[in-house]
Each structure stands twice: as structure tokens, then as C-alpha cells.
Amino acid sequence: MEKKKFAGLSSLGVLLLLLLAVPQKASAYADPGTGAMLWQLTAAAMIGTLFYVRRFVNWTKKQWESWFPGKKSSDDSNPVDSNSSTAA
């Protein structure tokens, strides 16, 4: 009985692929600015995602440090040399 369900799904999938494979007339127009707009949208989405991921990672580090206060993050492992002078 289970095979009949999958047989129906596979025949539906084959029918969908055949419909997509048959060329149809396209009555659409894309002006030259459309490509630039799509590039800008893609670039903005990727850069925005990078900023969000960075913020999420920093938030996760702060939460980790608040849960385990004895542990130091890798950013704090480089102490300033006390023998060097910073005054000019």
C-alpha cells in the first residue's frame, strides 16, 4: 500500500519535469538595470548576513563568558607588555 503512494508521487514528479522541459514562449522584458539591481540585492544580502553572523558570534562569546566567568576568550590572551612605553 505504501508503494502506491510513492508511485503516485514519482509519476507526478515526472509529469512536472516534463512540463518544465517543454519550451514555452516567454513574454517578458528585462531592462538593463534589472541585472544591476539583482547584483546589488545579492551583495547587500551577503554583507548583511556577515554582519549578523559576526554580531551573533560576539553575543554567543559574551553569553559563554557570563556562564563560565573563570574562562578567558581568545581575544584576551594577548596581554600588553608592561616594559614598552606608549608615551611619545
C-alpha positions in Angstrom: 0.0 0.0 0.0 2.9 2.3 0.7 4.3 1.7 -2.8 1.2 3.1 -4.3 1.7 6.4 -2.5 5.3 6.7 -3.7 4.3 5.6 -7.2 1.8 8.5 -7.4 4.4 10.9 -6.2 7.0 9.8 -8.7 4.6 10.0 -11.6 3.6 13.5 -10.5 7.3 14.4 -10.4 8.0 13.0 -13.9 5.0 15.0 -15.2 6.2 18.2 -13.5 9.7 17.7 -15.1 8.2 17.1 -18.5 6.1 20.3 -18.2 9.3 22.3 -17.2 11.3 20.7 -20.1 8.9 21.8 -22.8 9.9 25.2 -24.1 7.2 27.9 -23.9 7.0 31.4 -25.3 8.2 34.0 -22.8 6.5 37.4 -23.0 8.8 39.2 -20.6 11.1 42.2 -20.7 14.1 42.9 -18.5 15.7 46.3 -18.9 19.5 46.7 -18.4 19.0 48.0 -14.8 17.5 44.7 -13.7 20.8 42.9 -13.6 22.5 45.7 -11.6 19.6 45.7 -9.2 19.9 41.9 -8.7 23.7 42.2 -8.1 23.1 44.9 -5.6 20.4 42.9 -3.8 22.7 39.8 -3.7 25.7 41.8 -2.4 23.6 43.6 0.3 22.2 40.3 1.4 25.6 38.7 1.7 27.1 41.7 3.6 24.2 41.9 5.9 24.4 38.2 6.6 28.1 38.6 7.5 27.3 41.4 9.9 24.5 39.4 11.6 26.7 36.4 11.9 29.5 38.5 13.5 27.1 40.0 15.9 25.7 36.6 16.8 29.2 35.2 17.4 30.1 38.1 19.7 26.8 37.7 21.6 27.5 34.0 22.0 31.0 34.7 23.3 29.6 37.2 25.9 27.0 34.7 27.0 29.6 31.9 27.3 31.8 34.2 29.4 28.9 35.1 31.6 28.1 31.4 32.2 31.7 30.5 32.8 33.4 33.6 34.3 36.8 31.8 35.0 37.5 31.2 31.3 39.0 33.9 29.2 38.2 34.3 25.5 41.0 34.1 22.9 40.8 37.9 22.4 42.0 38.4 26.0 45.0 36.1 25.8 47.4 38.8 24.4 48.4 40.9 27.4 50.1 44.3 26.9 53.9 44.3 27.6 54.4 46.4 30.7 58.1 47.2 29.7 57.1 49.1 26.5 56.4 52.8 26.7 53.4 54.2 24.9 54.1 57.8 25.6 55.5 59.7 22.6 
